[in-house]
Each structure stands twice: as C-alpha cells, then as structure tokens.
Amino acid sequence: MKRIIYFFLILPLLAACFEDKGSYDYTDPRPIEISGIDSVYICNLSEMLDITPRLSENITDAEYDYMWMCYDKDNLRKKIDTLSTQKHLSYKMNLPLSSYRLIFACRHKQTRVTKYTYSSLVVQSSFSRGWYVLKEIDGSTDLDLFIGSKKTANVLANVTGQPLSGTPRYLGFTKYTWLNQETGELSDHNKCFTVLTSKDLSVIRISDMKRLAGFKDLFFETAPNCNPSLWFSGSEENGFVNDGALYTYTERNGELGLSKFAYPKDGGNAISSVFTKNATMSPLLFDLKLGRFCTSFKTPDNVIILKDEANSLYKNDFVGYEPVYFGFLDEGMWEGGKIYAVLRKQADRSHVIVYIDGKSLVYYEPSFLTNGITKIARLDAALMMNKANCFAQNRKFEMMYFGVNDKLYCYDLANALEYEVKREDGQPAIPVGEHITMMKHVVFDYQDYQDPNVKENVDRLAIVTNKGNTYKLYLFETVANKVKNAPIVYEGTGNPKQILYMSPYFGDVFVCY
C-alpha cells in the first residue's frame, strides 16, 4: 500500500519536470498516439538502452517537447532521474542495480497537454540472476553462478583476483548503505551478499562483486573476535550471530548510513546457527545454553525467550537438545506460517520434531513473541530420518525432504509418514553413488504491482551432491510425492556449502530462510 501511495504522489510532479517557456493557447491539440515502446525492458550495466517512439502520422516532432524519466520502485525516497530530453532515447546504462518505472513524456509546446507512456525497466548485471553455490575450494571460499546454459566458476577469484580467506559458513543477502571513502558519496540500498567464512565476513555488492565491507567495518566500536555463523535480513531487523552473540540493526538505521552493529543483545551468548524466518516475522532462534526457543525484535535490547503462557500446550523447555534443522512453510508474507524444528537429544541421539505456529513471531498478532508450540512428535528409532545429514522444507506443503547418502526421502508432517522420493518414471531421484550434501526448496514468485507483464516464478527443489572435489546441482520440479524426470543439472568443482537463487527483482521481502 505504501508504494502505491508514493506512486500517486509522484505522478503530479512529472508534468512539472519540463521547463516553462511562456504563455499558452489552451486549445487541445490533435489526439496523439504513441507506439514503439515495449512494456518491459531489461538492460545490463554499461549497455545502451535505445528506444525510438513513433507518434501519430499527423503529428510533427517540432510540436512537442520530450522527456525520458525513471524512478526506483524499490526505493521511492530517491528523486526521479531524467535520462534524456530527446524523443529518441539512447542511454548508456549507469543506474544502480534495481527495478524502475520508465516514463516517456510527450508535451505539446503550445497547450502543455502531456501524454505519458509507462514501462518497466530492470537494470541488471551479469551477476544479478541465477543460482549461486557457496563453496570451499583449496581451503578458501568462492561462488559459482549458473543460469541457463551459462556457468561462471569462481566468481570472486575471477573478478577480484582472489577468493575469500577461510572456509565457507554462510551466504546471506542484505541491502547495505555504503560510504565511498574516495568520493564521500553515501549510497544506500546496495543489494549485497553477506559471505561468512571461518576468518571473515564480507559484504559484496552483487552488481559488480565489489567488496564494500569486511568484518571489522561492521561495528561502531572495536570489533570482537571474528567467529560468524549466520546472517539474516528482513523488514524489521538485520542481524548476525558471532561467537554465539546476537548483533542487530534496523534497516531504517541503514538508510541513514548506519549499517553497523553496536553491542550484542543481552542474553544472547549461546545462539545456535540453526534458524528460520521470512521477511516480515522475527527470527526463530535457539539458545543452546538455556535449551529454549528465542527470538529478536527491533525494540528490546535483549534476546527474547518465547514465553510460556497459561494456555501453552507444551513448555518451551528443551534442555539437553540441540537444533538440527528449522523448516518454514510459508503461508504469506503477513500471515506467518508453520515452522518445524528438528531437535536431537544429546544423550541418546534420538530426534523430535517441534511444530510451531509462526504467527507467534508476527508483530501484529496478539500472541506475538510467545510460545507457539502446537505439537511435539518423537521420531521412531527405525525411521531413516534419524540418519539424515541435510533437510529441506517444502515451502508449499507439509513435507520435509531429507537426504541419506544417495537417497532422497520425505517425511509427511501431517500424517507422520516417511517414504523415499523417486522420479515419475520410478527411478531414484539421485543417481547411485552420489552423496547428497545439501538441499533447499526455492520458491520465488514475483509480480510487479504496477505492471502485470513483469513476473518471475521459480519453484524448484535444489539438491546438491558431492563426489570427491566435484559437485552436481540438481533443480527438480516436484509433483505430489515425486520429483519430475529430467531435472536441470549443473556441475562444479569444490565442496559446496549453500545454495541461493538471485534475481534482479530480489529484495528483503522475498528472503525466506
């Protein structure tokens, strides 16, 4: 709603962008029709954007003034940019990586009657779309990128001359405010990867893979010892865990140039690296020392233990357990969802699945930041799920995938049933002899609120197998309790750690961990 309001506030300003040159006869000109302008343009950085509008046959160019303008749909606080005052647009693209509203204005010189034509413009780079794999290679950290038939191996080493130091731990996303020390210019809303390794944390701008900040740059005060384990972003908070301590800042601070952390939140000295959240909910975290589910919110300066209430069905008490995996069944950006937490009992290595109502983590719900546990299911010792080394929650259905060696399995969370997942033709999902090392169900469902022609839909079960120093990335379509035949398969070198799908439309509201 806020974006739409801003849009209508902007519209009256567009007509004022032309220079006023005198008095006018306000007789309406002949009707004008404009063609030759597409509804959607996708342009890479440094490429030319060329558009030649065609006017009605009875119109002469000399009768009109022209202007090409655009505004950033992801950051409506920024001013409207004027690209050209010529009818023909020939613009070498240097706008920040984002999604824009492109406007062609054609104004009759005598009457000032103006005709507007609107398009969507996506500014991207060769790095702004595709499947990223975070990997270890020769004791260092790098990224591989796959899109269509194209593979870009060792992206960081190729762009910067060297990989990141340390072994990989986590790949996150954030919008980062950056002060260019050479020019003094403050640049906000930079879409960036946060790459966590055993030795550093790097904020890397996706458009050009430039490293904007390292671990020590992210603190107002002296940085603590570097031991990062997770990063999250969202509409309310950005945060990360370092050496068990939780640090956060709000994006509103980031827009003011304060994309930095102060002191860790009180009570957060043993936070697990296992967590989940979507863009609008507070993260579900786990305190290893207390054995409690906990969270963080933008206002309190302490980690919040999800409190038991009189009507709580189960106690938030899991002393002696450690988290293995948290899965999130998304039910809408503002509706929360269902969370499934797999916990392992340290004494006997048995497992339980804790069912949690995600609405307890959505700030406008009455149950906000309370114990939302609805069920605890203890896994039978005979189930293969007890042997799983990686998991992936189906984002649309109550199905949790997991891997055991070269076998893909699924646990039906609604009916407590376990079965092997095969292809539609009955063949194993993964070829015999390949070791499943990680998986993730990726759903990216984007549609422009201004232009129904702009949409991007991704719905894939991504599975990575590892064999020696090579890996394969399988992108499956799912159907019922099977996966479809003929998945997309990519191959790379190194030991894979994490998968992330990136799009030029991607932003904080689409992040689901």
Secondary structure, DSSP 8 states (H G I E B T S, - for coil): -HHHHHHHHHHHHHGGGS---S-----------EES--SEEEEETTSEEEE--EE-TT--GGGEEEEEEEEETT-TTS--EEEESSSSEEEE--S-SEEEEEEEEEEETTT--EEEEEEEEEEE-TTSSEEEEEEEETTEEEEEEEETTEEE-SHHHHHHSS-BSS-EEEEEEEEEEEE-TTT--EEEEEEEEEEEESS-EEEEETTT--EEE-GGGGBSS------EEEEE--SS-EEEEETTEEEEE-HHHHHTT---B-S--BT-SSB-S--B--TTB--BEEETTTTEEEE--SS-SB-EE-B--TT-SS-S--TTEEEEEEEEEE--TTT-EEEEEEEEETTT--EEEEEEEGGGGBTTSTTTTB--EEEEEE--TT-GGGG-SEEEE-SSSSEEEEEETTEEEEEETTTTEEEE-BBTTSSBSS-TT-EEEEEEEEEEEEE-SS-TT-EEEEEEEEEEEEETTEEEEEEE-EETTEE-SS-EEEEEESEEEEEEEE-TT--GGG---
